[in-house]
Amino acid sequence: MAHRTLDRLHRQFGDAIVAAHSQHGNETAQVAGSELLAVARLVRDDPGLLYNMAMDATAVDFLNKRPASERFEVIWHLYSRVHKTRLRLKVVVPESCPECDSLTPLWAGFNWHEREAWDLYGVRFIGHPKLQRILMYEEFKGHPLRKDYPVDGRQPLIPMRRVRDVPTQRQPPPELLNRP
Amino acid sequence: MSEHELLQSDVMITRREDAESWLRNTIEKASQQGINWSRKYSLFGYPFVTACCGMEYMSVSGPRYDIAQYGAEFPRFSPRQADLLWIVGTISQKQAPILRRVWQQMCDPKWVIAFGVCASTGGFYDNYCTVQGADMVIPVDVYIPGCPPRPEQVLDGLRMLMDKIQGERGRVMV
């Protein structure tokens, strides 16, 4: 029971399962990008697995923690309503070509999650039906949750007013200010 | 008696212009104060609620804290029928054009209250998507701090706005 999905994936795909672990019955498999769609189709359709519910999809930026060829990681969370088990699929995406296959054609529920990952991390999902920004506006340049994007890099849509600081009404007494 | 002699004499002159302007000033001052008085007790708010401060806004509008005692209980969900804009919650850069447009749709005289620390200064959201205070988009009359503010603070802010309205000059439209 504990490693049923991982055992199956190891048997079927061998080296395409780059890494795997299991914790508290929740299994995680890091998949080679080229085999992602085949793995996803198997875990969705195989009667012993039947991961038929899309829970979440997101990305992680490992800037300065991993080499540029492994900078991003895209993660999909799946749940099997039949077997009551959970599975996490991971794919490593390089900085130079941040692309991976989209799982939206297999689970329609990933549509907005993958759009969010594209919007905030700039990972392109091949095969996504409508890969557009979902949280930020179309005029926004860059991908704000990348670690090299400045945290206060604001891009206003309309000119901001120049606000004058209002002087405080009550000044603290001078002996309070001069206290060492 | 010529006009020059009249001006040199000790007779007190009441010029017609003086008398008229005194009368007009008195009436305008009285009517200004009367209009301000009626305005401050019948504020029609437009709640621009974007975040969690909205819960506190609901609490203020409810019977326990009873914003109706100040005559400001009636929310109008059309900016054209409102004269008080409550900015309740965080304003993101994506929201800023919408907020400005809502404010532009309101008829004069109009007032703005920034409800909570996010609407006042951006709060702790010093990040890529948050406007650092609604006053960077539109002018704000009263800022209510707090995350979220207590209903008592909100009522205090409303009273401050009412005092401001009572002291206003030059917003009478005749």
Interface residues (C-beta under 8 A of the other chain):
Chain A: M136 Y137 P144 Y149 P150 V151 D152 G153 R154 Q155 P156 L157 I158 M160 R161 V163
Chain B: Q93 K94 A96 P97 R100 D126 N127 Y128 C129 T130 V131 G133 D135 M136 V137 I138 P139
